[in-house]
C-alpha cells in the first residue's frame, strides 16, 4: 500500500493566502511564500496552490507567485485557477509547478483534459471537483468556485474525466469545507473504490482523528487541508506521528 499523503492547500486571492467556510466568509491566512516554505520544511508531502478567483474574475493564475513559491519548496507542487489551455499549463510548469489542477474550464470543455494528458502526461493532470450534497441525497458538481450548480452527478463527471486522462481527483465537499467537522467519508470512499486513480479528500478536516477516518473509512489516497495548518491548530509532524500510531502508513 502506498503511503498516505498530507497536503496543505494555499487558497490565493490578491496574492494572499485566504480561507473561508463553505466557500464564503473569506479571511486572510498569511503570506503564501512563507507558508509554502514552512510546510515543505515540516513534512508536507505535497503543496496545492489554488487561485480561487481566477476563473470567476476571468484572469490567469499568478505565475510570478508560483515561481516565488517553487523556489522555496522541494516537494511536488500542484497549481490551479483559471487554466484553460495547453499554453496556460506550459507557463505554469516553466514557473515551477509539477502538476496542474483544472476545474470549471475542464467541465465546460472536457477535451481540455485529453489535450493536457496527451501533452504533459496524465500524472500532471489533477481534476478538481467541487461537489455538494443536495436535499435529494445526491452529490452534484458545482463550478466557478462553488457559485454555479450543475445537474451533473459528481461520480459521473469523475468517471468521465478519468477516461479522458485525468490522473488524480481532488474532491472538495462544499458541505464540509471549513467546518472542521470531518471529511465527507461516503462520497470519498465511493470515488476511491470506483476510480482507478488517486483521490485527494478536501473539506472538513479539523482533528487528527478526521484524517485517520478519511484514510481508513474514506479510502482516500491523500488528505488536503488549509485552515488547521495555516492557523497552527495541527502541526504536520504531530499529525503524521498520530496517523502512524493509528496504523496509517505515512511518509516520514
C-alpha positions in Angstrom: 0.0 0.0 0.0 1.3 3.4 -0.9 1.9 5.9 1.9 -0.9 8.3 2.5 -0.2 11.9 1.7 -0.8 15.1 3.7 -1.3 18.1 1.5 -1.7 21.7 2.8 -3.7 23.9 0.4 -3.0 27.6 -0.3 -6.1 29.3 -1.5 -4.9 32.5 -3.0 -6.7 35.8 -3.5 -5.0 39.0 -4.4 -1.6 37.4 -3.7 -2.5 36.4 -0.1 -3.5 33.0 1.4 -7.1 33.1 2.4 -9.6 30.7 4.0 -13.4 30.6 4.3 -16.2 28.4 5.5 -18.5 26.6 2.9 -16.7 28.7 0.3 -17.8 32.0 1.9 -16.6 34.5 4.6 -13.1 34.6 3.4 -10.3 35.8 5.8 -6.6 36.3 5.5 -4.3 33.4 6.4 -0.9 34.7 5.6 1.9 35.0 3.0 1.8 32.1 0.6 5.6 32.0 0.1 6.3 31.9 3.8 3.6 29.2 4.4 4.8 27.1 1.5 8.4 27.1 2.8 7.2 26.2 6.3 5.2 23.3 5.1 8.0 21.9 2.9 10.3 22.1 6.0 7.8 20.4 8.4 6.9 17.3 6.4 4.1 18.1 4.0 4.1 15.6 1.2 2.8 18.0 -1.5 1.5 21.5 -1.8 -1.6 22.7 -3.6 -2.0 26.3 -4.8 -5.4 27.4 -6.0 -6.1 30.9 -7.2 -9.7 30.8 -6.1 -10.9 33.8 -8.0 -9.1 33.3 -11.3 -12.0 31.7 -13.1 -14.6 34.0 -11.7 -12.7 37.1 -12.4 -11.6 35.9 -15.9 -7.9 36.2 -15.2 -4.9 33.8 -15.2 -3.2 32.3 -12.3 -0.4 34.4 -10.9 2.6 32.8 -12.5 5.1 35.1 -10.7 3.8 34.0 -7.3 4.0 30.4 -8.4 7.7 31.0 -9.3 8.4 32.6 -5.9 6.8 29.7 -4.0 8.5 27.0 -6.1 11.9 28.5 -5.2 11.3 27.8 -1.5 10.0 24.3 -1.6 11.3 20.8 -2.6 8.0 18.9 -2.7 5.5 18.3 -5.5 3.6 21.4 -6.3 0.1 21.5 -7.9 -1.3 24.8 -9.2 -4.8 25.6 -10.3 -7.1 28.5 -11.1 -8.0 29.9 -14.5 -6.3 27.2 -16.5 -8.0 26.7 -19.9 -5.3 25.8 -22.4 -2.1 23.8 -23.1 -0.3 27.2 -23.2 -1.5 28.1 -19.7 0.0 24.9 -18.4 3.2 25.4 -20.2 3.7 28.7 -18.4 2.9 27.3 -15.0 5.3 24.3 -15.5 8.0 26.7 -16.6 7.5 28.7 -13.4 7.9 25.7 -11.2 4.6 23.8 -11.0 4.8 20.0 -11.0 1.1 19.3 -11.6 -1.9 21.4 -12.6 -5.4 21.4 -11.4 -8.4 22.1 -13.7 -12.0 22.5 -12.7 -14.5 24.8 -14.4 -12.7 25.0 -17.7 -12.4 21.2 -17.9 -16.1 20.8 -17.2 -17.1 23.2 -19.9 -14.6 21.8 -22.4 -13.8 18.1 -21.4 -11.4 17.8 -24.4 -9.1 20.0 -22.4 -8.4 17.1 -20.1 -7.5 14.9 -23.0 -5.3 17.6 -24.6 -3.4 18.2 -21.3 -3.0 14.5 -20.6 -1.6 13.9 -24.1 0.8 16.8 -23.9 2.1 16.5 -20.4 1.1 13.0 -19.2 -1.9 12.0 -17.0 0.3 12.3 -13.9 0.4 16.0 -14.4 -3.4 16.5 -14.7 -5.5 16.8 -11.5 -9.2 17.3 -11.9 -10.7 19.3 -9.0 -14.3 18.7 -8.3 -16.3 21.0 -6.0 -19.3 19.0 -5.0 -22.3 19.5 -2.8 -24.9 17.0 -1.4 -28.4 18.3 -2.1 -31.7 17.5 -0.4 -32.2 14.5 -2.6 -29.1 12.9 -1.2 -27.1 13.2 -4.5 -23.7 14.9 -4.8 -23.7 17.4 -7.7 -20.9 19.2 -9.4 -20.5 23.0 -8.8 -18.5 25.4 -10.9 -16.9 28.8 -10.6 -15.6 28.4 -7.1 -18.8 26.8 -5.9 -21.1 29.6 -7.3 -22.8 27.7 -10.1 -24.7 24.4 -9.6 -24.9 21.9 -12.4 -27.2 18.9 -12.9 -24.2 16.6 -13.2 -23.5 14.0 -10.6 -20.1 14.0 -9.0 -19.4 10.3 -9.8 -20.5 10.6 -13.4 -18.1 13.5 -14.0 -15.2 11.9 -12.2 -15.6 8.7 -14.2 -15.6 10.6 -17.5 -12.6 12.8 -16.5 -10.6 9.7 -15.7 -11.5 8.2 -19.0 -10.3 11.4 -20.7 -6.9 11.2 -19.0 -7.2 12.9 -15.5 -4.5 11.3 -13.3 -5.9 12.3 -10.0 -9.1 13.7 -8.5 -9.2 16.5 -5.9 -12.6 16.1 -4.3 -13.9 19.0 -2.2 -17.1 18.7 -0.3 -18.7 22.1 -0.1 -21.0 20.9 2.7 -17.9 20.2 4.8 -15.5 22.9 3.6 -14.1 24.9 6.5 -16.4 23.4 9.1 -13.7 21.2 10.8 -16.4 18.6 11.4 -14.8 15.9 9.4 -14.4 14.9 5.8 -17.2 13.6 3.5 -16.4 10.0 4.0 -19.2 8.4 2.0 -18.6 10.2 -1.3 -14.9 10.0 -0.9 -15.0 6.2 -0.3 -17.3 5.8 -3.3 -14.9 7.6 -5.6 -11.8 5.9 -4.2 -13.2 2.4 -4.6 -14.6 3.1 -8.1 -11.9 5.1 -9.8 -8.5 3.8 -11.0 -6.7 7.0 -10.0 -5.8 8.5 -6.6 -8.4 10.6 -4.8 -7.4 13.6 -2.6 -10.1 14.4 0.0 -10.7 18.0 0.8 -13.1 19.9 3.1 -13.8 19.4 6.8 -10.5 18.3 8.4 -10.5 19.6 12.0 -8.9 16.9 14.2 -6.3 14.3 13.8 -8.9 11.6 14.0 -10.7 13.1 11.0 -7.5 12.3 9.0 -7.5 8.7 10.3 -11.1 8.4 9.3 -10.7 9.7 5.8 -7.8 7.3 5.1 -9.5 4.3 6.6 -13.2 4.8 6.2 -13.0 7.2 3.2 -10.3 5.2 1.5 -8.6 8.4 0.3 -5.1 8.4 -1.1 -4.3 11.9 0.3 -6.0 14.4 2.5 -5.9 18.1 1.9 -6.5 20.8 4.5 -5.9 24.6 4.9 -7.0 26.5 8.0 -5.9 23.9 10.6 -2.4 24.1 9.2 -2.4 27.9 8.4 -3.6 28.8 11.9 -1.3 26.2 13.6 -4.1 24.2 15.1 -2.5 21.0 13.9 1.2 20.6 13.1 2.1 18.2 10.3 4.8 16.3 12.2 2.5 15.6 15.1 -0.3 14.6 12.6 1.9 12.1 10.9 3.1 10.6 14.2 -0.6 10.3 15.3 -1.5 8.6 12.0 1.4 6.2 12.2 0.2 5.3 15.7 -3.3 4.6 14.3 -1.8 2.1 11.7 -2.0 4.5 8.8 1.1 4.4 6.6 2.6 7.8 6.1 5.9 9.2 4.8 8.4 10.2 7.4 
